[in-house]
Each structure stands twice: as structure tokens, then as C-alpha cells.
Amino acid sequence: MKRSVLIALGSAIVLAWLAVPANAQATRIWVSGVGTDANPCTRTAPCLTFAGAVAKTPANGIIVCMDPGEFGAGALSGTGTFAPVTITQSMTIDCEQTTGSFLVPTGNGITVTGSGIVVNLRGLAIDGLGTGAIGINITQAATVYVRKSVIYGFQAGAATGIGFSGGGTLVVNDTVVHSNGTGIAVSGGGNVGMTLRDVIVHGNSANGVSIATSGSSAKVTIDHSTLAFNGGAGLNVNGSAAIAMIGNSTVTGNATGVAAPSGTLYSFKENQIAGNTTDGTPITAFPGPGGPLQ
């Protein structure tokens, strides 16, 4: 009797254990230019759009581009229906090995809004087609990382390549932001921190990088970057609690190189700020250890 009970109990445990992978939601989700959102987003049956994949991605999941497709279901995909993306939980969109094209003919492309979430965006080419509003719109997050991407063509209204209007941290690395209204804009919202490294902000019709706060804190670091040929300031810092530091960077060809109408702008004094209509230099040398950022 006891032996049969133990055997039955053991069999039930094994069956339950085997059933977990089959019923659990996959953490790696796949998109392809030849996929369809009716698919389960597996490697053998990928989805077509980022929007379709995000809806099937669990927290901390990874969306992977299988090929260099167009994942907004715009003109290149042939469907003619644009599907914007809203991210409300921690996840990664990784197209670094293939480059994921994302056409945004209207409104915002990718919106990140979620308390305490961490989002990674890699290898994206986000094109506003001259009529989109904001390429990456961050209204709330713990941290958003943007890496090896290109954001361009956002020219509608107060258009912006990357907009950061909520609390949290934004890190942009090895990325080009060009031909928008404003390149990268920090505005309002809660306390924010932003780091730009190896970033090119080029040919935007307004400011290249704009930091504007009202009653909240913004602390920004720009390193090894180029702010060039923008119609406004290469770097504009505005707000009593807005502090920016720039080092090892080139600021040239802008209407104004650097400006801090009411914010604080520090330089590590190894920048090349020249060739602007108005350079805006000299700016305050960083005071070193014990300075206001500590």
C-alpha cells in the first residue's frame, strides 16, 4: 500500500515539473519582417510588430529581431497600419545584431511609462518620416538604456527625438539623434538623471540637447559626444535645479554653442566649443571633489 502511494505521488510530482515549461510564458520573444502578430512570437512563428510582441512579453522578457525588418507595420511591411508601442514593465528590445526599423508616421513611436521599470532599447532605427512627434517618449521609469540606435525625422509640432518628461534615469550610448525638432529634451516631471556618452546630436532644427526643469532636479552628464549644426543651442540648460556637466565633447556649427539661461553648466575644460554663431563660452569649470553634485 505504502509503496503504491509513494509511486503515485512521485509520478504526480514528475508530471507537474514537466508541465511547468510547457505552460510558462517564454521570456524570449521574436519578431520578423515576414511574421504576423497572430503568431505566438516564438522563433519558428515570430510576430511582425513590436506592439504585437510587447503584448506577449512577460516582465523582464527580451524581444529579439530575427532580421532587419520594419516592425511598426508601416510602409515597408505592406500593411499600411502603424502600431505604436507602449512599454509598462521591465523588458528589452534587442535588434543590435540586425537593426530594427520602426517607422512612425504620426504621434509617438515608443512610450515608456511604468513606476520602477528598467527598459533596454538596442539597435533601433526610429524614423519619424517628417510627420512623427516623439521617437522615444519616457514619462516614467527607473532607468531607460538606449544603445546603438538612430532616431530621426520627428518634425511635427514640438517634435523631439528622445523626450524625457518623468522621474528616473536615462542613459544613451553610441547613438545618433538627427533631423528632428529638438534632439533630446528633458522637461518637467520628477527628479531625473541623464548620461550621454558617444552620442551624436546633429542637424536638429531647434536645440540639440535641451534641459528644462521647473521645481524638479535634473543632473546631466555629457561625455565624448558631438552636438553639431543644430538650429538652436547645441546644449541648453534652463531651470534653477538643472545641472549639466560636459567633457571631452565637440560643440560646433550651432546657432548657440552652449547656453544656461537659468541653470548651471559645468565644463571639464577639455571640450572643443567653437565655430558656432555664438559659442556661449566660457562656462564654469567643474569645481572638483566636494562640488554641488555630491
RAUR-V214247 format. One record per residue. N is the residue number from 0. RES is the residue in one small letter. PHI is phi in whole degrees, -180 to 180 (999 if undefined). Layout:
# RAUR-V214247
n->N res->RES phi->PHI
n->N res->RES phi->PHI
This chain:
# RAUR-V214247
n->0 res->m phi->999
n->1 res->k phi->-65
n->2 res->r phi->-62
n->3 res->s phi->-67
n->4 res->v phi->-65
n->5 res->l phi->-64
n->6 res->i phi->-64
n->7 res->a phi->-63
n->8 res->l phi->-65
n->9 res->g phi->-63
n->10 res->s phi->-63
n->11 res->a phi->-65
n->12 res->i phi->-65
n->13 res->v phi->-62
n->14 res->l phi->-64
n->15 res->a phi->-65
n->16 res->w phi->-65
n->17 res->l phi->-67
n->18 res->a phi->-77
n->19 res->v phi->-61
n->20 res->p phi->-61
n->21 res->a phi->-70
n->22 res->n phi->-94
n->23 res->a phi->-71
n->24 res->q phi->-78
n->25 res->a phi->-64
n->26 res->t phi->-93
n->27 res->r phi->-114
n->28 res->i phi->-116
n->29 res->w phi->-121
n->30 res->v phi->-126
n->31 res->s phi->-150
n->32 res->g phi->-64
n->33 res->v phi->-111
n->34 res->g phi->-87
n->35 res->t phi->-147
n->36 res->d phi->-72
n->37 res->a phi->-76
n->38 res->n phi->-75
n->39 res->p phi->-82
n->40 res->c phi->69
n->41 res->t phi->-86
n->42 res->r phi->-63
n->43 res->t phi->-88
n->44 res->a phi->-140
n->45 res->p phi->-76
n->46 res->c phi->-85
n->47 res->l phi->-98
n->48 res->t phi->-115
n->49 res->f phi->-61
n->50 res->a phi->-61
n->51 res->g phi->-64
n->52 res->a phi->-72
n->53 res->v phi->-59
n->54 res->a phi->-64
n->55 res->k phi->-111
n->56 res->t phi->-99
n->57 res->p phi->-76
n->58 res->a phi->-56
n->59 res->n phi->70
n->60 res->g phi->-77
n->61 res->i phi->-126
n->62 res->i phi->-96
n->63 res->v phi->-117
n->64 res->c phi->-84
n->65 res->m phi->-80
n->66 res->d phi->-150
n->67 res->p phi->-79
n->68 res->g phi->-93
n->69 res->e phi->-111
n->70 res->f phi->-110
n->71 res->g phi->-106
n->72 res->a phi->59
n->73 res->g phi->-95
n->74 res->a phi->-61
n->75 res->l phi->-71
n->76 res->s phi->-82
n->77 res->g phi->87
n->78 res->t phi->-86
n->79 res->g phi->75
n->80 res->t phi->-115
n->81 res->f phi->-80
n->82 res->a phi->-120
n->83 res->p phi->-67
n->84 res->v phi->-117
n->85 res->t phi->-123
n->86 res->i phi->-109
n->87 res->t phi->-120
n->88 res->q phi->-142
n->89 res->s phi->-62
n->90 res->m phi->-168
n->91 res->t phi->-128
n->92 res->i phi->-112
n->93 res->d phi->-119
n->94 res->c phi->-121
n->95 res->e phi->-63
n->96 res->q phi->-85
n->97 res->t phi->-131
n->98 res->t phi->73
n->99 res->g phi->-99
n->100 res->s phi->-80
n->101 res->f phi->-143
n->102 res->l phi->-88
n->103 res->v phi->-125
n->104 res->p phi->-74
n->105 res->t phi->-155
n->106 res->g phi->67
n->107 res->n phi->-100
n->108 res->g phi->-82
n->109 res->i phi->-115
n->110 res->t phi->-109
n->111 res->v phi->-111
n->112 res->t phi->-150
n->113 res->g phi->-173
n->114 res->s phi->-67
n->115 res->g phi->75
n->116 res->i phi->-87
n->117 res->v phi->-120
n->118 res->v phi->-126
n->119 res->n phi->-114
n->120 res->l phi->-123
n->121 res->r phi->-131
n->122 res->g phi->68
n->123 res->l phi->-105
n->124 res->a phi->-118
n->125 res->i phi->-103
n->126 res->d phi->-114
n->127 res->g phi->-82
n->128 res->l phi->57
n->129 res->g phi->81
n->130 res->t phi->-126
n->131 res->g phi->-77
n->132 res->a phi->-97
n->133 res->i phi->-136
n->134 res->g phi->-71
n->135 res->i phi->-120
n->136 res->n phi->-113
n->137 res->i phi->-108
n->138 res->t phi->-109
n->139 res->q phi->-167
n->140 res->a phi->-175
n->141 res->a phi->-77
n->142 res->t phi->-148
n->143 res->v phi->-122
n->144 res->y phi->-109
n->145 res->v phi->-120
n->146 res->r phi->-137
n->147 res->k phi->48
n->148 res->s phi->-130
n->149 res->v phi->-130
n->150 res->i phi->-126
n->151 res->y phi->-156
n->152 res->g phi->81
n->153 res->f phi->-96
n->154 res->q phi->-127
n->155 res->a phi->-83
n->156 res->g phi->59
n->157 res->a phi->-85
n->158 res->a phi->-73
n->159 res->t phi->-148
n->160 res->g phi->-66
n->161 res->i phi->-125
n->162 res->g phi->-113
n->163 res->f phi->-128
n->164 res->s phi->-117
n->165 res->g phi->-123
n->166 res->g phi->-73
n->167 res->g phi->131
n->168 res->t phi->-130
n->169 res->l phi->-123
n->170 res->v phi->-123
n->171 res->v phi->-119
n->172 res->n phi->-137
n->173 res->d phi->52
n->174 res->t phi->-136
n->175 res->v phi->-116
n->176 res->v phi->-125
n->177 res->h phi->-143
n->178 res->s phi->59
n->179 res->n phi->-110
n->180 res->g phi->-68
n->181 res->t phi->-100
n->182 res->g phi->-69
n->183 res->i phi->-129
n->184 res->a phi->-126
n->185 res->v phi->-107
n->186 res->s phi->-149
n->187 res->g phi->54
n->188 res->g phi->68
n->189 res->g phi->-86
n->190 res->n phi->-69
n->191 res->v phi->-131
n->192 res->g phi->-131
n->193 res->m phi->-140
n->194 res->t phi->-125
n->195 res->l phi->-116
n->196 res->r phi->-139
n->197 res->d phi->54
n->198 res->v phi->-115
n->199 res->i phi->-111
n->200 res->v phi->-117
n->201 res->h phi->-139
n->202 res->g phi->67
n->203 res->n phi->-84
n->204 res->s phi->-75
n->205 res->a phi->-109
n->206 res->n phi->-74
n->207 res->g phi->-70
n->208 res->v phi->-122
n->209 res->s phi->-121
n->210 res->i phi->-122
n->211 res->a phi->-134
n->212 res->t phi->-126
n->213 res->s phi->-142
n->214 res->g phi->79
n->215 res->s phi->-130
n->216 res->s phi->-101
n->217 res->a phi->-132
n->218 res->k phi->-121
n->219 res->v phi->-126
n->220 res->t phi->-122
n->221 res->i phi->-123
n->222 res->d phi->-138
n->223 res->h phi->50
n->224 res->s phi->-129
n->225 res->t phi->-127
n->226 res->l phi->-118
n->227 res->a phi->-140
n->228 res->f phi->57
n->229 res->n phi->-93
n->230 res->g phi->-70
n->231 res->g phi->-106
n->232 res->a phi->-87
n->233 res->g phi->-61
n->234 res->l phi->-138
n->235 res->n phi->-123
n->236 res->v phi->-119
n->237 res->n phi->-139
n->238 res->g phi->139
n->239 res->s phi->-62
n->240 res->a phi->-105
n->241 res->a phi->-98
n->242 res->i phi->-129
n->243 res->a phi->-128
n->244 res->m phi->-122
n->245 res->i phi->-129
n->246 res->g phi->-148
n->247 res->n phi->54
n->248 res->s phi->-127
n->249 res->t phi->-115
n->250 res->v phi->-127
n->251 res->t phi->-151
n->252 res->g phi->75
n->253 res->n phi->-89
n->254 res->a phi->-61
n->255 res->t phi->-130
n->256 res->g phi->-66
n->257 res->v phi->-132
n->258 res->a phi->-147
n->259 res->a phi->-139
n->260 res->p phi->-59
n->261 res->s phi->-144
n->262 res->g phi->-100
n->263 res->t phi->-119
n->264 res->l phi->-127
n->265 res->y phi->-110
n->266 res->s phi->-123
n->267 res->f phi->-84
n->268 res->k phi->67
n->269 res->e phi->-122
n->270 res->n phi->-89
n->271 res->q phi->-112
n->272 res->i phi->-113
n->273 res->a phi->-162
n->274 res->g phi->78
n->275 res->n phi->-88
n->276 res->t phi->-57
n->277 res->t phi->-130
n->278 res->d phi->-71
n->279 res->g phi->81
n->280 res->t phi->-98
n->281 res->p phi->-81
n->282 res->i phi->-117
n->283 res->t phi->-64
n->284 res->a phi->-70
n->285 res->f phi->-62
n->286 res->p phi->-77
n->287 res->g phi->86
n->288 res->p phi->-54
n->289 res->g phi->87
n->290 res->g phi->-73
n->291 res->p phi->-68
n->292 res->l phi->-84
n->293 res->q phi->-85
